[in-house]
Amino acid sequence: MEKSTGRLYWITGLSGAGKTTIGTALYEKLRESKNNVVIIDGDKLREAYGDAFGYGDEDRRKGALCNAKIAHILTEQGIDVVCCTISMYDSVRAWNRANNEKYTEIYLKVDMETLMKRDKKGLYSSCAENLVGVTMKMEEPKTPDVLVHNNGQEHVEDIVERILSKAKEGDGKQ
């Protein structure tokens, strides 16, 4: 029997971009037709890692690669993974592309004005140290499979359909 590989949906963007909201909607849509789907949220992974990684550049990079490797372990077992994480590093995204047979990269691009209005965690208003995109360099994805300008003009359901359509398109090329 041929081994089935799961798909990695890598949803990236700055804090407040809508990663968890869109990721959860994508996860729920995928679950309508299959059971072997998991969602991994960057904040939950950080919590699970405990104090293993700080918020400096090198720790963030190591944490992002750990997230990618955990997702890869699951996809190797035929599980689709929706991973919602800032992980703003070209090297991590390149690792994902090189190591996942089925990979869909989604970049949620949001202007700073919108991010500051959303600011659910109070990060932008607190002038937090090591804030990606503000006080820390952000490596913006250069070739995402799906680019979403998520300033609120597009419905979450429409974004999810666009992601699924792009993933299906990618399956046809393999």
Backbone bond lengths (Angstrom), bond angles and torsions (degrees), N, CA, C in turn:
res aa  C-N    CA-C-N  psi(-1)  N-CA   C-N-CA  omega(-1)  CA-C   N-CA-C  phi
1 M - - - 1.451 - - 1.537 108.90 -
2 E 1.329 116.53 133.79 1.458 121.79 -179.31 1.527 110.89 -72.98
3 K 1.301 114.83 136.78 1.463 120.87 179.77 1.530 109.96 -73.17
4 S 1.321 115.67 131.97 1.451 120.83 178.52 1.525 109.10 -95.85
5 T 1.304 115.55 130.55 1.454 120.89 179.30 1.520 109.32 -100.01
6 G 1.319 115.98 136.03 1.452 120.18 176.78 1.518 110.88 -78.61
7 R 1.314 115.72 164.58 1.458 122.08 178.83 1.519 109.57 -99.49
8 L 1.320 115.81 140.51 1.454 121.90 172.94 1.521 108.64 -101.93
9 Y 1.329 115.42 117.98 1.458 122.69 172.58 1.524 105.63 -99.48
10 W 1.314 117.63 105.70 1.460 123.45 -175.51 1.528 108.08 -99.91
11 I 1.328 116.62 103.50 1.464 121.37 -177.56 1.521 108.37 -100.28
12 T 1.328 115.80 117.42 1.450 120.88 -175.66 1.527 110.86 -127.64
13 G 1.299 115.06 155.10 1.459 122.67 179.62 1.515 107.97 164.53
14 L 1.298 116.12 171.89 1.466 120.83 -178.68 1.532 111.29 -71.05
15 S 1.305 115.94 168.49 1.461 121.76 176.35 1.531 108.85 -58.74
16 G 1.323 116.47 128.05 1.459 121.50 -179.60 1.520 114.14 90.23
17 A 1.328 117.56 3.84 1.468 121.04 -177.95 1.528 112.83 -75.02
18 G 1.328 117.23 -17.63 1.464 120.68 -179.75 1.517 113.78 106.12
19 K 1.328 117.44 17.50 1.461 121.48 -177.02 1.530 112.09 -57.98
20 T 1.320 116.87 -50.05 1.463 120.63 -177.33 1.527 111.26 -68.32
21 T 1.318 117.27 -40.14 1.469 121.13 179.39 1.525 110.68 -62.10
22 I 1.306 117.11 -50.38 1.468 121.11 -179.02 1.528 110.21 -70.56
23 G 1.326 116.83 -40.78 1.464 120.41 178.25 1.514 112.48 -60.15
24 T 1.328 116.94 -42.18 1.462 120.92 179.15 1.525 110.87 -65.35
25 A 1.323 116.87 -42.19 1.472 120.61 177.83 1.531 110.62 -63.90
26 L 1.337 117.11 -40.25 1.458 121.36 177.33 1.527 110.24 -63.82
27 Y 1.318 116.80 -47.18 1.466 122.23 178.01 1.531 110.28 -55.67
28 E 1.318 117.52 -48.23 1.468 121.32 -178.81 1.522 111.42 -62.83
29 K 1.327 117.20 -39.36 1.463 121.13 178.17 1.530 110.37 -65.39
30 L 1.322 117.57 -44.03 1.461 121.49 178.98 1.524 111.19 -62.73
31 R 1.330 116.35 -37.97 1.474 121.57 -178.98 1.529 112.64 -65.96
32 E 1.312 117.38 -18.23 1.467 119.89 177.50 1.522 111.58 -65.31
33 S 1.336 116.69 -26.52 1.461 119.49 -176.57 1.530 114.84 -119.81
34 K 1.328 117.89 -3.96 1.475 119.83 179.00 1.517 110.26 -156.02
35 N 1.306 115.74 152.76 1.468 120.99 -178.75 1.518 113.31 -94.95
36 N 1.327 117.00 -27.61 1.470 119.76 -173.96 1.527 111.51 -87.39
37 V 1.337 113.78 68.50 1.461 122.27 179.02 1.526 107.63 -134.17
38 V 1.325 116.50 136.32 1.469 120.54 174.43 1.519 108.82 -130.39
39 I 1.317 114.94 155.63 1.458 120.87 173.95 1.522 107.04 -117.54
40 I 1.318 115.29 134.25 1.465 121.88 178.11 1.522 106.93 -121.61
41 D 1.305 116.20 122.13 1.458 121.44 179.80 1.526 109.30 -104.72
42 G 1.312 116.36 134.17 1.464 121.51 -177.55 1.517 113.24 -56.10
43 D 1.337 117.69 -40.38 1.467 120.50 179.01 1.524 111.08 -64.71
44 K 1.330 116.85 -39.36 1.476 120.79 179.61 1.525 110.52 -69.15
45 L 1.327 116.71 -38.86 1.467 119.68 177.32 1.524 110.40 -64.19
46 R 1.309 116.15 -43.14 1.471 120.38 178.87 1.528 109.56 -58.68
47 E 1.328 115.99 -41.94 1.466 121.37 177.84 1.535 110.58 -63.40
48 A 1.336 116.26 -42.00 1.468 120.65 -179.89 1.532 111.69 -66.19
49 Y 1.330 117.03 -34.88 1.464 121.35 179.06 1.529 111.52 -71.92
50 G 1.318 118.17 -13.53 1.461 121.21 -178.04 1.513 110.27 66.46
51 D 1.304 116.57 -131.18 1.459 121.15 -178.21 1.527 112.87 -94.04
52 A 1.326 116.93 19.83 1.468 120.13 -175.97 1.526 112.70 -64.53
53 F 1.335 117.48 -31.72 1.454 120.58 -176.94 1.519 110.95 -130.72
54 G 1.318 115.17 134.37 1.460 120.35 175.81 1.516 110.00 -90.19
55 Y 1.337 115.74 -160.72 1.461 120.67 -176.25 1.525 113.56 -108.37
56 G 1.331 117.00 4.97 1.464 120.33 175.92 1.520 110.68 -73.71
57 D 1.306 116.56 168.81 1.461 122.06 -174.76 1.528 112.89 -57.11
58 E 1.313 117.89 -50.37 1.469 120.53 -176.12 1.526 111.50 -66.08
59 D 1.331 118.00 -41.54 1.463 120.65 177.32 1.524 111.23 -64.92
60 R 1.321 116.52 -40.57 1.473 119.67 177.87 1.530 110.45 -62.79
61 R 1.320 116.42 -41.35 1.467 120.42 179.47 1.531 110.59 -63.58
62 K 1.321 116.89 -45.27 1.472 120.79 178.66 1.525 111.08 -62.76
63 G 1.321 116.68 -43.25 1.461 121.00 178.64 1.518 111.76 -62.29
64 A 1.335 116.41 -41.78 1.463 120.91 179.20 1.524 110.78 -63.17
65 L 1.322 117.51 -40.54 1.460 120.31 178.51 1.534 110.48 -67.67
66 C 1.321 117.45 -37.65 1.476 120.17 174.85 1.523 110.39 -60.47
67 N 1.338 117.34 -43.47 1.471 121.09 177.55 1.524 110.13 -58.04
68 A 1.324 115.73 -45.37 1.466 120.62 -179.58 1.526 111.15 -62.47
69 K 1.316 116.98 -41.41 1.468 120.22 -177.92 1.528 111.88 -70.69
70 I 1.323 117.48 -36.11 1.470 120.42 175.15 1.524 109.78 -63.75
71 A 1.329 116.52 -45.40 1.466 120.49 178.17 1.531 110.36 -59.88
72 H 1.318 116.61 -41.13 1.468 121.05 179.93 1.532 111.76 -63.17
73 I 1.313 117.11 -42.09 1.470 121.05 177.69 1.529 109.85 -56.20
74 L 1.320 116.21 -41.61 1.466 120.56 -179.48 1.531 111.42 -70.74
75 T 1.335 117.91 -42.97 1.472 119.07 -179.56 1.528 111.23 -64.14
76 E 1.320 117.11 -32.50 1.471 120.53 177.16 1.527 111.68 -62.09
77 Q 1.323 116.47 -22.01 1.460 121.68 179.73 1.529 112.25 -95.68
78 G 1.327 116.30 11.53 1.449 120.73 176.87 1.519 114.22 83.71
79 I 1.317 116.78 15.29 1.459 121.79 -179.05 1.523 109.02 -98.23
80 D 1.331 116.15 132.61 1.460 120.07 172.22 1.518 107.80 -78.93
81 V 1.316 116.63 135.93 1.463 122.18 -177.07 1.520 109.54 -122.55
82 V 1.322 115.59 128.06 1.453 122.39 171.54 1.521 105.13 -105.05
83 C 1.324 117.31 111.49 1.459 121.62 -177.78 1.527 109.35 -113.01
84 C 1.327 115.79 119.28 1.467 123.09 -177.94 1.522 108.00 -107.84
85 T 1.321 116.86 106.42 1.457 120.13 -173.20 1.529 111.48 -153.65
86 I 1.315 116.78 145.66 1.461 119.62 176.82 1.528 108.77 -61.19
87 S 1.305 117.93 -59.67 1.470 123.99 174.50 1.523 113.94 31.10
88 M 1.300 116.45 57.42 1.463 121.12 -173.63 1.532 112.64 -85.72
89 Y 1.326 115.65 57.23 1.458 120.45 -178.24 1.522 110.32 -127.72
90 D 1.307 116.24 126.50 1.459 121.04 177.23 1.523 111.21 -57.23
91 S 1.332 116.79 -40.41 1.469 120.44 -176.87 1.527 111.83 -62.42
92 V 1.323 117.94 -35.80 1.468 121.12 179.84 1.529 109.76 -71.63
93 R 1.318 116.59 -43.59 1.463 119.26 178.35 1.530 110.74 -64.59
94 A 1.322 117.46 -37.68 1.471 120.99 176.89 1.528 109.81 -64.17
95 W 1.331 116.56 -40.41 1.469 120.14 177.34 1.531 110.01 -60.92
96 N 1.325 116.23 -44.01 1.468 120.18 178.22 1.528 111.05 -58.08
97 R 1.319 116.85 -48.39 1.474 120.43 -178.48 1.530 111.44 -62.31
98 A 1.321 116.38 -38.27 1.466 120.54 -177.58 1.527 112.19 -74.78
99 N 1.319 117.55 -25.32 1.466 120.14 -171.01 1.524 115.44 -112.95
100 N 1.306 118.01 -3.73 1.462 120.51 179.46 1.518 109.83 -120.44
101 E 1.323 115.40 117.66 1.458 121.59 -178.88 1.532 111.04 -58.25
102 K 1.328 115.89 -39.90 1.466 121.21 179.47 1.527 107.55 -118.80
103 Y 1.302 115.50 108.63 1.463 121.03 -174.19 1.521 109.72 -137.40
104 T 1.315 115.58 128.13 1.461 121.06 175.68 1.521 107.62 -126.46
105 E 1.314 115.33 117.33 1.464 121.58 -178.96 1.525 109.28 -99.25
106 I 1.329 115.55 125.77 1.450 121.99 -178.87 1.522 108.15 -118.60
107 Y 1.319 116.90 122.52 1.456 121.11 179.12 1.522 108.62 -111.00
108 L 1.329 115.33 120.28 1.452 121.81 176.71 1.520 107.91 -95.96
109 K 1.306 115.14 104.21 1.465 120.97 -178.35 1.524 108.11 -97.96
110 V 1.325 115.67 126.03 1.464 121.26 -177.13 1.522 107.94 -135.36
111 D 1.328 116.28 137.02 1.458 118.15 179.26 1.536 110.21 -71.68
112 M 1.311 115.47 154.22 1.465 121.91 -174.64 1.524 112.16 -60.31
113 E 1.318 117.45 -36.31 1.467 120.84 178.93 1.538 110.75 -59.18
114 T 1.319 116.83 -43.79 1.470 121.58 178.52 1.522 110.66 -67.19
115 L 1.328 117.24 -42.69 1.465 120.64 179.25 1.527 110.77 -60.23
116 M 1.318 116.66 -40.51 1.470 120.39 -179.01 1.529 110.84 -68.87
117 K 1.327 117.41 -32.97 1.468 120.37 176.91 1.520 110.63 -69.93
118 R 1.332 117.35 -38.67 1.471 121.47 -178.50 1.522 110.57 -72.39
119 D 1.278 118.37 -54.11 1.470 128.76 175.71 1.527 116.33 16.26
120 K 1.332 117.94 51.71 1.474 122.81 -179.41 1.530 113.06 -57.43
121 K 1.322 116.38 -33.67 1.470 120.53 -177.35 1.520 112.62 -89.86
122 G 1.327 117.49 -5.10 1.449 121.43 179.98 1.515 113.70 72.42
123 L 1.320 117.33 18.21 1.468 121.01 -177.32 1.522 112.79 -70.88
124 Y 1.318 116.52 -44.81 1.464 119.67 -176.08 1.527 111.34 -71.74
125 S 1.321 116.93 -35.21 1.467 120.00 -179.51 1.529 112.42 -77.94
126 S 1.333 117.03 -19.63 1.464 120.23 -177.64 1.525 112.93 -87.98
127 C 1.331 116.50 -6.31 1.470 120.87 -174.69 1.526 110.44 55.72
128 A 1.328 115.83 42.79 1.465 122.52 -177.53 1.523 110.93 -57.33
129 E 1.314 114.63 145.66 1.459 121.47 174.15 1.517 108.22 -73.56
130 N 1.318 117.27 156.04 1.461 122.21 176.13 1.519 112.98 53.47
131 L 1.308 116.49 43.73 1.455 121.48 178.43 1.532 108.32 -96.47
132 V 1.328 115.20 113.03 1.463 120.97 -177.10 1.527 109.61 -59.94
133 G 1.309 115.30 132.18 1.453 122.11 179.72 1.514 113.52 90.06
134 V 1.350 116.79 -10.28 1.465 120.79 179.06 1.526 108.82 -120.67
135 T 1.318 116.81 -68.64 1.469 120.42 -179.46 1.524 111.99 -100.58
136 M 1.323 116.82 -11.20 1.470 121.57 177.70 1.524 109.72 -119.87
137 K 1.318 114.51 143.05 1.465 120.80 178.45 1.524 110.91 -60.70
138 M 1.307 114.56 141.05 1.454 121.65 177.32 1.526 107.99 -116.31
139 E 1.319 116.75 127.56 1.456 120.71 174.18 1.528 106.48 -92.91
140 E 1.318 115.11 96.49 1.459 120.42 -176.38 1.532 109.84 -67.58
141 P 1.339 117.28 133.43 1.470 119.45 178.20 1.527 111.11 -55.94
142 K 1.316 115.35 132.80 1.463 120.60 -176.39 1.526 112.82 -94.69
143 T 1.324 116.81 -28.81 1.467 120.26 -177.28 1.531 111.62 -137.10
144 P 1.335 117.52 55.40 1.470 117.28 178.47 1.530 109.80 -66.55
145 D 1.316 116.12 152.00 1.464 120.03 176.29 1.523 110.17 -70.56
146 V 1.324 115.68 -34.79 1.456 121.31 178.32 1.529 108.25 -132.86
147 L 1.320 116.15 122.94 1.461 121.86 175.93 1.524 107.31 -108.54
148 V 1.337 115.20 122.56 1.464 120.58 -179.56 1.521 107.87 -117.85
149 H 1.328 116.24 118.60 1.462 121.05 171.75 1.525 104.65 -84.29
150 N 1.329 115.12 93.98 1.467 120.89 -168.74 1.532 112.26 -95.84
151 N 1.328 115.26 60.50 1.462 119.94 177.06 1.520 111.86 -94.85
152 G 1.341 116.75 11.08 1.454 120.81 174.65 1.513 116.33 104.65
153 Q 1.328 118.08 1.82 1.466 119.89 -177.81 1.526 112.90 -83.79
154 E 1.331 117.74 -21.73 1.466 121.68 -175.43 1.528 109.53 -110.60
155 H 1.326 116.77 136.53 1.463 121.49 179.17 1.530 110.23 -70.90
156 V 1.319 115.41 145.72 1.462 121.63 -179.62 1.533 110.63 -55.14
157 E 1.316 117.40 -43.29 1.472 121.53 -178.76 1.532 111.18 -60.65
158 D 1.329 116.89 -38.14 1.463 121.06 178.66 1.529 110.80 -68.34
159 I 1.312 116.60 -38.34 1.468 120.96 177.51 1.522 109.78 -63.38
160 V 1.334 116.53 -45.16 1.468 121.43 179.33 1.530 110.01 -60.06
161 E 1.315 117.85 -44.61 1.470 120.91 179.00 1.523 111.22 -61.77
162 R 1.315 116.56 -38.44 1.468 121.05 178.10 1.528 110.74 -64.39
163 I 1.328 116.22 -42.16 1.472 120.98 178.34 1.529 110.09 -62.57
164 L 1.323 116.90 -47.15 1.469 120.79 -178.33 1.531 111.30 -64.43
165 S 1.315 116.17 -38.16 1.460 120.66 178.28 1.527 110.70 -63.58
166 K 1.326 116.66 -43.22 1.465 120.95 179.55 1.527 111.08 -65.93
167 A 1.333 117.02 -39.81 1.468 120.66 178.63 1.531 110.19 -64.02
168 K 1.316 116.85 -41.78 1.473 121.57 179.05 1.525 109.65 -63.47
169 E 1.313 116.20 -42.14 1.464 122.61 176.92 1.527 110.07 -57.56
170 G 1.333 116.33 -44.31 1.457 121.87 179.25 1.511 112.93 -64.17
171 D 1.339 117.10 -33.87 1.458 120.97 178.57 1.532 111.07 -65.72
172 G 1.319 116.21 -32.57 1.456 120.12 -179.75 1.518 113.31 -69.10
173 K 1.334 117.38 -20.46 1.471 121.86 -178.19 1.517 112.55 -85.25
174 Q 1.336 116.49 -12.76 1.474 118.46 -174.93 1.499 112.88 -89.49
